[in-house]
Amino acid sequence: MAALPDVIIRRNELFEELMQREKADLLAKEHSPINVAINLGLDRDGMPRPLMPVAAKAWESTPGSFLKHVDRDVSTDVVIAKVDGKELWDLDRPLEYGCEVSYLPFTSSEGRNVFWHSSAHVLGEAAECQYGCLLSHGPPVDQGFFYDMALAEGQVVTQSDWSPLESKASKFFKEKQPFERLHVSIPDLKKMFGYSKYKMYYIENLLPPEGSTVYRCGTLVDLCLGPHIQNTGKIKAFKIMKNSSCYFRGDKDDDSLQRIYGVAFPDKKQLSEHQKFLEEAAKRDHRKIGVEQELFFFDELSPGSVFLLPHGTVIFNALQKLLRSEYQKRGYQEVQSPNMYDVELWKKSGHWQHYQDDMFGLEVEKRKWALKPMNCPGHCVMFGHRERSYRELPLRMADFGVLHRNEASGALNGLTRVRKFQQDDTHIFCTQEQITQEIEGLFDFLKCIYGLFGFPFKLKLSTRPEKYLGDIETWNIAEAKLEDALNSFKSAGGGEWEKNEGDGAFYGPKIDITISDALRREYQCATIQLDFQLPQNFELEYMTSEASSKTKANGEAEAKADAPASSGPKKPGPGRARPVMVHRAIIGSFERFMAILTEHFAGKWPFWLSPRQVLVIPVMPAVNDYVEEVQKLFQAHKMHTDIDISGNTMQKKIRTGQLQQYNFIFVVGAQEKESRSVNIRNRDDQNTQSKGDLIPLDEALSKLKALKKERRILNTI
């Protein structure tokens, strides 16, 4: 192993010096008794285990030290601790106050992220030892982790480097290097990482004035918020998956870096299973299927903006038609709003202050404008453009308008991360009393839509964060109403829900909805967010039921309330109230949802969504007229029906149709023409592939019309 550069050695020496100082400070603190209880979650029967009180002292007892009280079959799977259901906590980090401690295994999403984040640090340690490189950052991602690094001029990572890196990582695992946490001030961080312009960027631009934490494992000392696993010995299987180049901060005008992707597991069997999963995922990749089925493409003339081809547009339109049909049943009103606004709108909504870098701006007639990245401010303008009455509420505005977000070029990824997109965006304006019924209605909407695609889903309530707008009483009422709706949904058989304390938006609590696809990958498409802030920013109000019985005194009070305020939005006068705004999406971005569906169905579309529903093939040219007649009949009933009367053999035509994933292939000859029938091969029924079912033409038409109308997921007639 090559000797570490002097700057790395000095960095590590400073860490050790500061660590010894912190240990001395820790010993000097008062180690007073604190009340700690262990929450071990559910038992094997799915019942909550009772809380287990344990003896503990502040600044001394650690979550890891309590594992001796826990059954070994539970403790061996523990990756990280969680304090009071809110904060992830290193197993070897002393507790500071009385609390409830729970434990997360690798199988939990949070536990897996911690495990992969720690594995990224090991990869960073191996890379520093191998290249003497400057590390940028190494986060966990959906299928593992990566680390970005700057190598010496002209040097790049190649596949031949993978094995030496894996060998170094394997050595570190055997050493059981502990992950050691240290809080460091900004001045000391600059001393520690002054050699790296990448770490200095994070220190100078992203960290709070009081500094941040640094973690050490082996020879690696890294700027990191953590938390991490106890030691590298927890990692039993580690594999580098690929490498590529990337840009620092995802900006093509910044430095070009090398990125190495990896994956790791607590046992080797899981790695083997993961590799099989990746093979299946590669077959289902929407970018691959999108090309094969001529659904869409991208072009550098407009990066991040999809060109939807006719077959892709068929799927898009079918999804939109589905949602429109549900809107009509559920009392939604579809609207259209401008694509471009004066930036004064975004300043009023508060988005300009926090979001302008992610917006596309332009100047027209000496005024600054921006393409809309979301619909909510425009819908506030629509609500407020005239007087509103309580009788109009709830008012449900639906908008399929085009949105633009200035995503970094390095972050663009097929249909899942784009710059131009459309959403099933809806904003509901309602009274506080109507919140519960509206949320319950949205849960029913979720079941309806996700059920059509076979997506199970999970619900998570995120509550008031530390920094929030509005008064606590309003927040408490809103959270209670969301909990009531969630509990009603659970009682009706909708399943369990989780509470994510302190993770709500600053303007209101929210419910995040996660779906699982055929490969059990999880995606968040839907969201339900309560918003008290935008109605206040836009001074939205409606006349209450008391408005018609105002007294003269009320009228005078209202006039006074309507007078210009010294600062901030005016309060509604007597007989008026502020609506609550509910942001909601079910499928989210159409583009991203199409990517999820493509991979979920592996390109085998349900009949009602399919751009290739029927292919009609003749046995001989003499029946071509009947082939064309069948095509016209099914097209007249709005089915996507193609024919193949080329010079290819019948078997080749059938094989081509099978590869193109037509739902049904009709093979017709003299017998079918004479009896006015079709011989049907069903894509998903192997028994029909060698010789299909002979069905009268009218019956086939009737059955396929029903299959389409009922939006069935199974391809059966």
JOFENGI-V667013 format. One record per pair of residues at least 24 apart in sequence whose C-alpha atoms are under 8 Angstrom apart, sorted by the first residue. I is the first residue (numbers start at 1). J is the second residue. Records with the same first field share a line. If there is no record, write none. Layout:
I = J, J
This chain:
1 = 129, 130
2 = 129, 130
3 = 129
4 = 128, 129, 132
5 = 132
7 = 195
10 = 192
11 = 191, 192, 193, 221
12 = 192, 219, 220, 221
14 = 192
15 = 192, 221
18 = 182, 184
19 = 182
22 = 182
26 = 59
29 = 59
30 = 58, 59
31 = 57, 58, 59, 60
32 = 57, 58
33 = 57, 58
34 = 58, 97, 98
35 = 97, 98, 99
36 = 98, 99, 100, 101
37 = 99, 100, 101
38 = 100, 101, 102
39 = 100, 101, 102, 103
40 = 102, 103
41 = 102
57 = 95
58 = 94, 95, 96, 97, 98
59 = 94, 95, 96
60 = 94, 95
61 = 94, 95
62 = 91, 92, 93, 94, 95
63 = 89, 90, 91, 92, 93, 94, 95, 101
64 = 91, 92
65 = 91, 92
77 = 105, 106
78 = 103, 104, 105, 106
79 = 103, 104, 105, 106, 111, 112, 114, 115, 229, 230
80 = 104, 105, 111, 114, 227, 228, 229
85 = 500, 501
86 = 500, 501, 502
88 = 227
89 = 227
90 = 226, 227, 228, 229, 230
91 = 229, 230
92 = 230
93 = 181
106 = 266
113 = 140, 141
114 = 140, 226, 227, 228, 229
115 = 228, 229, 264, 265
116 = 140, 144, 145, 263, 264
117 = 145, 228
118 = 228, 229, 232
119 = 145, 232, 235, 263, 264
120 = 145, 146, 147, 262
121 = 217, 220, 222
122 = 169, 172, 217, 220, 232
123 = 147, 165, 169
124 = 220
125 = 217, 218, 219, 220
126 = 165, 168, 169
127 = 165
128 = 220
130 = 165
134 = 196, 198
135 = 196, 198, 199
136 = 198, 199, 248
143 = 263
144 = 261, 262, 263, 264
145 = 261, 262, 263
146 = 259, 260, 261, 262
147 = 259, 260, 261
148 = 246, 257, 258, 259, 260
149 = 257, 258, 259
150 = 256, 257, 258
151 = 257, 258
156 = 258
157 = 243, 244, 258, 260
158 = 243
159 = 242, 243
162 = 240
166 = 238, 239, 240
169 = 238
170 = 238
172 = 218, 232, 233
173 = 232, 233, 234, 235, 236
174 = 232, 233
175 = 232, 233
176 = 231, 232, 233, 234
177 = 217, 218, 231, 232, 233
178 = 216, 217, 218, 230, 231, 232
179 = 215, 216, 217, 228, 229, 230, 231, 232
180 = 215, 216, 217
181 = 213, 214, 215, 216
182 = 213, 214, 215
183 = 211, 212, 213, 214
184 = 211, 212, 213, 214
185 = 210, 211, 212
186 = 210, 211, 212
199 = 223
234 = 266
235 = 264, 265, 266, 267
236 = 264, 265, 266, 267, 268
237 = 264, 265, 266, 267, 268, 271
238 = 262, 263, 264, 265, 271
239 = 263, 264
246 = 410
247 = 410
250 = 408, 409, 410, 411
251 = 408, 409, 410
252 = 409, 410
277 = 519
281 = 519, 599
283 = 602
284 = 598, 599, 600, 602, 603
285 = 598, 599, 602
286 = 414, 595, 596, 598, 599
287 = 414, 415
289 = 598, 602, 603
293 = 660
303 = 409, 419
304 = 409, 412, 413, 414, 417, 418, 419, 420
305 = 418, 419, 420, 421
306 = 415, 418, 420
311 = 611, 612
312 = 611
314 = 609, 610, 611
315 = 594, 609, 610, 611
316 = 590, 594
318 = 608, 609
319 = 609
323 = 424
331 = 396
332 = 395, 396, 397, 398
333 = 395, 396, 397, 398
334 = 397, 398, 399
335 = 397, 398, 399
336 = 399, 400, 401
337 = 375, 378, 379, 399, 401
338 = 378
339 = 371, 372, 401, 402, 403
340 = 369, 370, 371, 372
341 = 369, 370, 371, 372
342 = 367, 368, 369, 370
343 = 368, 369, 370
345 = 377
346 = 377
348 = 537, 538
349 = 377, 534, 537, 538
357 = 406
358 = 405, 406, 407
359 = 404, 405, 406
360 = 404, 405, 406
371 = 403, 404
372 = 403, 404, 405
373 = 403, 404, 405
374 = 403
375 = 399, 401, 403, 425
376 = 427, 583
377 = 534
379 = 427
380 = 534, 535, 538, 540
381 = 538
383 = 540
384 = 538, 540, 541
387 = 542, 543
388 = 541, 542, 543
389 = 542, 543, 544
390 = 542, 543, 544, 545
393 = 429, 430, 431
394 = 428, 429, 430, 431, 434
395 = 428, 429, 430
396 = 426, 427, 428, 429
397 = 426, 427, 428
398 = 424, 425, 426, 427
399 = 423, 424, 425, 426
400 = 424, 425
415 = 591, 592, 594, 595
416 = 591, 592, 593, 595
417 = 592
421 = 589, 590, 591
422 = 589, 590, 591
423 = 585, 587, 588, 589, 590
424 = 585, 586, 587, 588, 589, 590
425 = 583, 584, 585, 588
426 = 583, 584, 585
427 = 581, 582, 583, 584
428 = 581, 582, 583, 584
429 = 579, 580, 581, 582
430 = 579, 580, 581, 582
431 = 578, 579, 580
432 = 478, 579, 580
435 = 478, 481, 482
436 = 481, 482, 484, 485
437 = 485
439 = 482, 485
440 = 485, 486, 488, 489
443 = 489
445 = 586
446 = 586
449 = 586
452 = 711, 712, 713
453 = 713
454 = 713
455 = 515, 516, 517
456 = 515, 516, 517
457 = 513, 514, 515, 516
458 = 495, 496, 497, 513, 514, 515
459 = 496, 497, 498, 511, 512, 513, 514
460 = 497, 498, 499, 500, 511, 512, 513
461 = 497, 498, 499, 500, 501, 504, 509, 510, 511, 512
462 = 499, 500, 501, 502, 503, 504, 509, 510, 511, 512
463 = 499, 500, 501, 502, 503, 504, 508, 509, 510
464 = 501, 502, 503, 504, 505, 506, 508, 509
465 = 501, 502, 503, 504, 505, 506
466 = 502
467 = 506
468 = 505, 506, 507, 508
469 = 506, 507, 508, 533
470 = 507, 532, 533
475 = 508, 509
478 = 509, 530
479 = 509
505 = 529
507 = 531, 532, 533
508 = 532, 533
517 = 596, 600
518 = 600, 601
519 = 600
525 = 585, 586, 587, 588, 589, 593
526 = 584, 585, 586, 587, 588
527 = 583, 584, 585, 586
528 = 582, 583, 584, 585
529 = 582, 583, 584
530 = 580, 581, 582, 583
531 = 580, 581, 582, 583
532 = 580, 581
534 = 581
535 = 578, 579, 580, 581
536 = 569, 578
537 = 569
538 = 569
539 = 569, 570, 571, 572, 578
540 = 578, 579
541 = 572, 576, 577, 578, 579
542 = 576, 577, 578, 579
543 = 575, 576, 577
544 = 575, 576, 577
545 = 575
546 = 575
547 = 574, 575, 576
548 = 575
550 = 574, 575
603 = 661
604 = 661, 663
605 = 661, 663
606 = 663, 711, 712, 713, 714, 715
607 = 663, 707, 708, 711, 712, 713, 715
608 = 707, 708, 709, 711, 712
610 = 640, 663
611 = 640
612 = 640, 641, 642, 660, 661, 662, 663
613 = 639, 640, 641, 662, 663, 664
614 = 639, 640, 641, 642, 662, 663, 664, 665, 666
615 = 641, 642, 643, 644, 657, 662, 664, 665, 666
616 = 641, 642, 643, 644, 665, 666, 667, 668
617 = 643, 644, 645, 650, 653, 654, 665, 666, 667, 668
618 = 644, 645, 650, 667, 668, 669
619 = 650, 667, 668, 669
620 = 669
621 = 645
623 = 668, 669, 670, 673
626 = 673
627 = 668
634 = 701
637 = 705
658 = 683
663 = 715
682 = 715, 716
683 = 715
684 = 715
